[in-house]
Structures are given as C-alpha cells and as structure tokens.
Amino acid sequence: MYQLLLYFCYGLAYFTLGISLILQNRRVVLSQLPLARPLIWLGMFGLLHGLSEWFVLAWLLQLVPEWNPHLLLGKQMLTVISYICLFYFGSRLLENLGVRKFSSLWVIPLSIAGIWMIVVAAKIYFHGLGSQVLFSVHFIYNYFLGFPGAVFAGWGLFRLTKYLGRLGLTRFWQLKVAGMLFWGYGFFSSLLIREQSWFPANVINNQVFQSITGFPVEVVRMVIAVVITVMFLQVIQVFEWENVARITALRSRQAVLEERQRLGQDIHDHLVQDIFALSLHMDLIATNPDKINVRELQSHISRLLAQARGYLQQEIKQSEQCSLIDRVHNYIMQLSALTNVRLRIEISSGLDLSGLQCDATDQCYYIIQEAVTNALKHSEASEIVIRFEDMLEGIEIHVSDNGHGFSLNKRKRGIGIRIMRQRAMEVGGHFSIETDENGTRVGLKLPWAVGQVSNDY
C-alpha cells in the first residue's frame, strides 16, 4: 500500500509542478527575468515526468499486466522527453545568466535520445521486445541525459539566486534550496538505477541503497519531488515582484513627465508673464524715459534672468536623460561618411531612457565612443553594431564587431579599456569585454536612478 502512496505522491508532485509552471508561463510573456523563458521547459519536465511515474502506479494497481513491454517503452519515452526538457531548462537558464558556452548545447540531449532509440531498436531486433531488454539500456538516458540535466538545472538556479541578490532580492532563498534538490534528484533518480552487472551500476544502485539505509530510494525521490514543487510554487512570486517593479518604474517615469509638464506650466505662468511685464517697461522707456525707476527696472531684469537661468538648468538636466541615443546616432552618422565599415544601431522595443542617471549619460556616450573607435582602429571589422536593451534593473548596451579580436592578456593595461572601466564604475555601472577570433563585444550595464523596489518585498 505504501508503494501506491509513494508513486501517487511522486507523480502528483511533478504533475502539479508542471501544470503550475505552464499556467504561470502564460502570464510572464513580457518578463525580463532570466527565469521567464526557460520556465516552460521545467513545466514540461514536471508534466511529462509526473505522467511517466503514474505508469508505475497503473502496474501497482494491476490495471495493466506487470511491466508490459509496450507500456514500459511508452513510460521510458516519456521519461526521455522529460529529461530533454530538464536539460533545456538548465542550459537555457545558464545561457540567459551569461554562461555563453551553453548556447550551443541544444543538440546534445537530442543526440543522446537518438542513441538510446538506436540501441533499443537494435536490442528489439535481435532479442525481441521485452522488459529486460528495456531495463538493460535505460542507463543511457539516466546517466547521460537525466543526470546532466539535473546538474545544469541546479547550477542555473544557484546563479539565478546571485542574480536576484544583485537586484536586492535576498528573500528568494528557495531557489538555492531547489538547486540543491535538483542535484539530489540527479543522484537518486538518475544514478541510482536497477542493479546491473557492470560498473558503476553494480556498486551504486537501488538495492545497495536500500540495504544500507533500510528504506527504498522511492521515499527519497518522493520527498525531493514534493519539496521541489513547494519551493517553486513560492519562487514564482518573483514575477509578482517584477510586476511591482514595473509599476514603480512607470510611476517614476510618469513623475519625470509630470515634472516636465509642471516646469512648462511654471514657465508659462511666471517667466512668460514677467517677460511681458518687462516689455511694457521697455515700451514706457521709449515713450516716457523720465518716469522710469532704474533700480526697480534693474531688479526686475535681474530677477527675470535668474528665474530664466533656473528653468533652463532644470530643462537641461532633464533633457540629458533622453539625448544619449541622439548623440550616438549623430556620432555614427559622422563616422559613416569617413569609413567603409558598416555602423548601425539596434534599439529594443519600448526603450525609455528617462530613468537613467543624469550623470551617466556623458560617461555612457564616451564609453560607446571609445569602444567604436577601438574597433575601427584595431579590429579590421566590416560591421560594428551598437545595441541598446531595456532591462528590468537598468539599461544594457553592447558594442560588438566582427573583427579578428585581440589578446586581453597583452592589452589588459591598455589605457582605453581602463578608462572605459573607470567611467562605468563612476556611475555605478558594470563594464565587461569579451574577445575572440570572431570579434570583440563590449558590454555596459547601468542601473536606473529611479524605480527601485524595496528589498523587503
């Protein structure tokens, strides 16, 4: 009876995880968090893995003949597909968090699944379809697909915890717990398989674990599944935080617009009226110069100039927030007339620089200018791309070229790179540079000056 309960809870936990994340994915289409897009793969993993475990429940309830080979093959195929989804979840999450080398690993799980299918087909051809035949080759997808997928998923969740910590979100500790649990899942569900005659399955297997601990490995698997589901149902609250952050940022940007409108109203109500009054004084000077109080007129003019200077300074301060792209565009237009290198700007949809720090605009422009100049001088590139991206925590800018790159070790003391890094640090930004035989990529991340959400959320 306890086995029925174990497999029911085991399958239900992963099935609940899958359904919850798939439904959640429909509400995070516009999310900029690294977790958003890979979430659908984890949801598919939970859904398919839960269904595959209910196959065992059907056998325990004697709804089908024990280990019917056709149903066993179906269960293993569901497990393989679920492991592919888990592998994609981990690798895509790591890629979104900046681990670039995982961007080309998408072919690995498909290759392993293909190898498993070829081996199964060969076994069936020579020995016929039987449960022992299927059990003899299930280590392929467990060892080489399920275990790496769990490792990548856990690693990605650990890096995501650090990413959220940089945003001031330290309360989502469940991500770290879920990461450790996925590593445990990889060990107990992928490495602890049925006993085989070859190493390491003859040393690390279900039977050895039960003989040492006194209880079956299914208990540990069930506990891990339940806790992972509970952790993730709490973790997805991070998307609620993101919605609050978006609303806060929009309100802050709205405040900037309202301040500009107020400034315009003040100019109309005070400065324009004072200018009109001054014009009347000037008309009076022309007709009756003897009736003019010079001191009063001088005081009026001085007050008017001070007021105009104050309004002008406010306007310049606000306009600096929105002039970065125009400055870069003008710079690119000037260079385009002097070089054969193709220069272009890419801007993500909905980009709004009104939340950028006032003192960051100049530094950001000079960093872009230096990066483009270096690419023109040294890379022998045929194309240079400047991309602006509106991220949740700020603005991200990339200057990339398709030149031959250079050695950072030889040029790490270059004054240009040091100045760019120093400029980024002065405004609280993060500077990065990557270079290889395919070109150089300069990255700059700058935080918004407004729209910060409380760390206590």
Secondary structure as UniProt FT lines:
FT   HELIX           2..25
FT   TURN            26..27
FT   TURN            29..30
FT   TURN            34..38
FT   HELIX           39..60
FT   TURN            61..62
FT   TURN            66..67
FT   HELIX           69..96
FT   TURN            97..98
FT   HELIX           100..104
FT   HELIX           107..127
FT   HELIX           131..135
FT   TURN            136..138
FT   HELIX           139..141
FT   HELIX           142..146
FT   HELIX           147..166
FT   TURN            167..168
FT   HELIX           174..185
FT   HELIX           186..191
FT   TURN            199..203
FT   HELIX           206..213
FT   HELIX           217..235
FT   TURN            236..237
FT   HELIX           238..266
FT   HELIX           267..271
FT   HELIX           272..287
FT   HELIX           289..291
FT   HELIX           294..319
FT   HELIX           320..322
FT   HELIX           324..336
FT   TURN            337..338
FT   STRAND          342..347
FT   TURN            349..350
FT   HELIX           353..355
FT   TURN            358..359
FT   HELIX           360..374
FT   HELIX           375..379
FT   STRAND          383..390
FT   STRAND          394..401
FT   HELIX           408..411
FT   TURN            412..413
FT   HELIX           415..426
FT   TURN            427..428
FT   STRAND          430..436
FT   TURN            437..438
FT   STRAND          439..448
FT   TURN            455..456
//
